Amino acid sequence: MKKSVLTRYRIMAYVTGVLLVALTFGMIGKYALKLDAAEDFTQVVSIAHGWLYVLYLIFAFDLGSKAKWPVKKQLWVLLAGTVPTAAFFVERRISRELDAKSVGDAPAVAKA
């Protein structure tokens, strides 16, 4: 599997995660604190998160299909972009797993 597939997923996981946390704070400001500016903020961030989440789904699905994940794991990764902060933890775990796998698959270097 190409490193670029993992990199695309990682970037979108962080972007989606940051936008979802920002949206959560915006919703708290809008509904709990009754801030007027939070309404416009949440509208912009929710639209951005929605469109970028679609890209996250595409890249996560691409990664999962190339890594030959079972359906349950694939769904777990896809849904991580819907829970605030979950994308960060899932991305870290997936990256470590795939990095360890790629190190294990690398051909041994002959020592002189």
N, C-alpha and C positions, 0 to 999 in steps of 0.2 A: 504494500500500500504506500502511496506517495505521502511524503511529509506535508505537502500542501493541503491534502484533504483534512488532516488533523488541524492544521493551522487555521483553515477557514472555519472549521467548527469552533475552535477555541475563541477566535475573534468574535464570532456571532454569539457564543455563550456569554462572553463578558458584556458585549453591547446589550444583549437582551436582559441580562441580569441587572445591569446598571439602570436601564430604563424602567424595569419593573420595580426596583427599589425606589427610584425617583417618583414613579407613579403612585406607589404606596404612600410615600410622604405627602404627595400632592393630594391624595384622597383624604388623608388625615387632616391636612390643612383645610380642605374644602368642606368636609362634613363635620369633623369634630371641633375644629377651631374657627369655622365660619369665615375664613379669609377670602376676600373678594378676588384677589389675584390668583388664588389657587384654581379657580374655575378654568381660566384660560390656560394655565399651566397644565392641568390634567388633560384638557382636550388635546393639546399639542403632543404631549408625551404619550397619551394613549394611542393616538393615531400612529406615531412613530414606532411605538412598541409593537403594535399590531402588524404593521407591514414588515418590520424587521424580524418579528417572530416567524413569519412565513419563510423568510430566508433561513432563519435558524432551523426550522423544520426540514427544509430541503438539504441543508448541509449536514445536519445530524443524521438524516435518513441515508444520505450518501455515505457518510462515514460508517454507519452501522451495517449497510449492505456490503461495503468493501471489507469490513472487519468480520463479516459473517456472524453477527450477533443473533441470538435467539430473539423471538418476537417480544418476550417479556422485558428483556434488557433494552431493546429498541424503544418500546413504549415508555419505559422509565426515563430514558434520556430525552425523548421528545417532550414529555410532560414537565421536565425540569425547568423549562422556560416559562411556566405558568405559576410557579411558587416563588415568592420573593426570596432571594439568596440561594435557592436550590441550584440554580445554574452554575454558581461558583463552585459548590462542593462536588457536583456531578462532573463538571469539566475537569477538576483537579484529579478526581479518581480515574476518569477515563484516560486522561493524558498519561498519568503514571502507569496505568495498566498497559496502554499501547506502547509507551516508551520501553517498558520492561520487556514486552513481547518482541519489539524490534531489536533490542540488544541481544536477546536470546536467539533470534533468527539470523543474526549477522554471522558471516563466515569467520572462522577462526583465522587469526593472522599468524603465520609461521614465524617463530622466533629464530634469530640467527645465532 
